[in-house]
Amino acid sequence: MNFAVLLQGMGMGASLLMPIGAQNAYLLNQGIKKQHHLTIAAVYSFLDIIFISAGIFGGGQLIASRPVLLNIITTGGIIFLLFYAFLSLKSAFTDNNGDEAVNHNQTDSRATAIGGALAITLLNPHLYLDTIVILGSIGGQFNGNERLSFAVGSIAMSFLWFYSLSMAAAKLSPVLSRPGVRRLLDIAVAVLMLLLAIKLAHYFFR
């Protein structure tokens, strides 16, 4: 294992993961509510194993050679982002007193959270650009042990970031879940999702 290349993979992964995007916003939101945030972090991390490995070990040309596929994914992503923005705005301006409806059905609640995590990941074109195209292009320049080291570093950063974010959000939940703070966060998430949807539409369909 080449630790210098591993650290390079971690650094490159961090630069792509840390900017606030749809995945981070969804995970932060679930962490604040303490609703299956660790499960969502696991879903994100294991999906990154698949896509980072595919990109670094030769799958980078799949998306690049099929622009129609990327356009279909992008359209689905825009629809999902707009819907999530609507839900966040609705939550921001709904007066919620009490938690009586929360987790009344644990199985359905977990399934819903996982479904949301899968949708916000797989319908996000940036996932494919970041993992398969960007990390794949950089990691593909290495050979043998160094390529494996770069992949391990990128994947390790994915686990570290998503689990750290989910646990930090849950830890700060008493502060972040206050009605005023919560409303501001919901509005911020809605604006972010709307801007991401507009950005995707402008970039891919101009």
C-alpha positions as CSV (number, residue, x, y, z in Angstrom):
1,M,0.0,0.0,0.0
2,N,1.4,3.4,-1.0
3,F,0.4,5.8,1.8
4,A,1.3,8.9,-0.1
5,V,-1.1,8.0,-2.9
6,L,-3.7,6.9,-0.3
7,L,-3.5,10.3,1.3
8,Q,-3.8,11.8,-2.2
9,G,-7.0,9.8,-2.7
10,M,-8.4,10.9,0.6
11,G,-7.7,14.6,-0.2
12,M,-9.3,14.3,-3.6
13,G,-12.3,12.6,-2.1
14,A,-12.6,15.2,0.6
15,S,-12.6,18.0,-2.0
16,L,-15.6,16.4,-3.8
17,L,-17.5,15.3,-0.7
18,M,-17.4,18.3,1.7
19,P,-19.1,21.0,-0.4
20,I,-22.8,21.1,0.7
21,G,-24.8,19.3,-1.9
22,A,-28.0,17.2,-2.1
23,Q,-26.5,14.2,-0.3
24,N,-25.0,16.2,2.6
25,A,-28.2,18.3,3.0
26,Y,-30.4,15.1,3.2
27,L,-28.0,13.4,5.7
28,L,-27.8,16.6,7.8
29,N,-31.6,16.8,7.9
30,Q,-32.0,13.2,8.9
31,G,-29.2,13.5,11.5
32,I,-31.0,16.5,13.1
33,K,-34.2,14.5,13.4
34,K,-32.2,11.4,14.5
35,Q,-34.0,9.3,12.0
36,H,-31.8,6.5,10.6
37,H,-28.9,8.9,9.9
38,L,-26.3,6.1,10.4
39,T,-28.2,3.9,8.0
40,I,-28.2,6.7,5.4
41,A,-24.4,7.2,6.0
42,A,-23.9,3.5,5.3
43,V,-26.0,3.6,2.1
44,Y,-24.0,6.6,0.8
45,S,-20.7,5.0,1.7
46,F,-21.4,1.6,0.1
47,L,-22.7,3.3,-3.0
48,D,-19.4,5.2,-3.2
49,I,-17.5,1.9,-3.0
50,I,-19.3,0.7,-6.1
51,F,-19.0,3.9,-8.1
52,I,-15.5,4.9,-7.1
53,S,-14.2,1.4,-7.8
54,A,-16.1,1.4,-11.2
55,G,-14.5,4.7,-12.1
56,I,-11.0,4.0,-11.0
57,F,-10.8,0.5,-12.3
58,G,-12.1,1.2,-15.8
59,G,-15.7,2.2,-15.8
60,G,-15.2,5.9,-16.5
61,Q,-16.1,5.6,-20.2
62,L,-19.6,4.2,-19.5
63,I,-21.2,7.6,-18.7
64,A,-19.0,9.6,-21.1
65,S,-20.0,7.4,-24.0
66,R,-23.7,7.5,-23.2
67,P,-24.9,11.2,-23.0
68,V,-28.5,10.1,-23.4
69,L,-28.2,8.0,-20.2
70,L,-26.8,11.0,-18.3
71,N,-29.6,13.2,-19.6
72,I,-32.2,10.7,-18.3
73,I,-30.5,10.6,-14.9
74,T,-30.3,14.4,-14.9
75,T,-34.0,14.8,-15.7
76,G,-34.9,12.5,-12.8
77,G,-32.5,14.3,-10.5
78,I,-34.1,17.7,-11.3
79,I,-37.6,16.4,-10.6
80,F,-36.4,14.9,-7.3
81,L,-34.6,18.1,-6.2
82,L,-37.6,20.2,-6.9
83,F,-39.9,17.8,-5.0
84,Y,-37.5,17.8,-2.0
85,A,-37.3,21.6,-2.1
86,F,-41.1,21.7,-2.0
87,L,-41.2,19.3,1.0
88,S,-38.6,21.4,2.8
89,L,-40.5,24.6,2.3
90,K,-43.7,22.9,3.4
91,S,-41.9,21.8,6.6
92,A,-40.5,25.3,7.2
93,F,-44.0,26.9,7.1
94,T,-45.9,24.1,8.9
95,D,-46.4,24.6,12.6
96,N,-45.3,21.3,14.2
97,N,-46.2,20.9,17.8
98,G,-44.9,17.7,19.3
99,D,-43.5,14.5,17.8
100,E,-46.5,12.3,18.0
101,A,-46.3,11.2,14.4
102,V,-42.6,10.5,14.3
103,N,-41.5,6.9,14.0
104,H,-45.0,5.4,14.5
105,N,-43.9,2.7,12.1
106,Q,-40.2,2.0,12.4
107,T,-39.9,-0.3,9.4
108,D,-41.7,2.0,7.0
109,S,-39.7,5.0,8.4
110,R,-36.4,3.2,7.7
111,A,-37.5,2.1,4.3
112,T,-38.5,5.7,3.4
113,A,-35.2,7.0,4.6
114,I,-33.2,4.5,2.6
115,G,-35.4,5.1,-0.4
116,G,-34.8,8.9,-0.1
117,A,-31.0,8.3,0.2
118,L,-31.0,6.0,-2.9
119,A,-33.0,8.5,-4.9
120,I,-31.0,11.5,-3.9
121,T,-27.8,9.6,-4.7
122,L,-28.6,7.7,-7.9
123,L,-30.6,10.5,-9.5
124,N,-27.8,13.0,-8.8
125,P,-25.6,13.4,-11.9
126,H,-22.8,14.8,-9.8
127,L,-22.4,11.4,-8.3
128,Y,-21.4,10.0,-11.7
129,L,-19.3,13.0,-12.6
130,D,-17.4,13.1,-9.2
131,T,-16.9,9.3,-8.7
132,I,-16.7,7.8,-12.2
133,V,-15.4,10.7,-14.3
134,I,-13.2,12.8,-12.0
135,L,-11.9,10.2,-9.5
136,G,-11.9,7.6,-12.3
137,S,-9.8,9.9,-14.5
138,I,-7.3,10.7,-11.8
139,G,-7.1,7.2,-10.3
140,G,-6.8,5.6,-13.7
141,Q,-3.5,7.3,-14.2
142,F,-2.0,5.1,-11.5
143,N,-1.0,1.5,-11.9
144,G,-1.2,-1.6,-9.7
145,N,-0.7,-0.9,-6.0
146,E,-0.9,2.8,-6.4
147,R,-4.3,2.7,-8.1
148,L,-5.6,0.5,-5.3
149,S,-4.1,2.9,-2.8
150,F,-5.9,5.8,-4.4
151,A,-9.2,3.9,-4.5
152,V,-8.8,2.9,-0.8
153,G,-8.1,6.5,0.2
154,S,-11.1,7.9,-1.7
155,I,-13.4,5.3,-0.3
156,A,-12.1,5.7,3.3
157,M,-12.7,9.4,3.1
158,S,-16.3,8.7,2.0
159,F,-16.9,6.6,5.1
160,L,-15.2,9.1,7.4
161,W,-17.1,12.1,6.1
162,F,-20.6,10.7,5.9
163,Y,-20.4,9.0,9.4
164,S,-18.8,12.1,10.9
165,L,-21.5,14.4,9.4
166,S,-24.4,12.2,10.5
167,M,-23.1,11.8,14.1
168,A,-22.3,15.6,14.4
169,A,-25.8,16.5,13.2
170,A,-27.3,14.1,15.7
171,K,-25.1,15.4,18.5
172,L,-26.1,19.0,17.8
173,S,-29.8,18.1,17.3
174,P,-31.0,19.8,20.5
175,V,-29.7,23.1,19.2
176,L,-30.4,22.6,15.5
177,S,-34.0,21.2,16.1
178,R,-35.2,24.4,17.8
179,P,-38.2,25.7,15.9
180,G,-36.5,28.9,14.7
181,V,-33.2,27.2,13.8
182,R,-35.2,24.3,12.2
183,R,-37.2,26.7,10.1
184,L,-34.1,28.4,8.8
185,L,-32.4,25.1,8.0
186,D,-35.5,23.9,6.1
187,I,-35.6,27.1,4.1
188,A,-31.8,26.9,3.4
189,V,-32.2,23.3,2.2
190,A,-35.1,24.2,0.0
191,V,-33.1,27.1,-1.6
192,L,-30.1,24.8,-2.0
193,M,-32.1,22.1,-3.7
194,L,-33.8,24.6,-6.0
195,L,-30.4,26.1,-7.0
196,L,-29.0,22.7,-7.7
197,A,-32.0,21.9,-9.9
198,I,-31.6,25.1,-11.8
199,K,-27.8,24.5,-12.1
200,L,-28.3,21.0,-13.5
201,A,-31.0,22.2,-15.9
202,H,-28.8,25.0,-17.1
203,Y,-25.7,22.9,-17.5
204,F,-27.1,19.9,-19.2
205,F,-30.0,21.3,-21.3
206,R,-28.6,24.7,-22.4
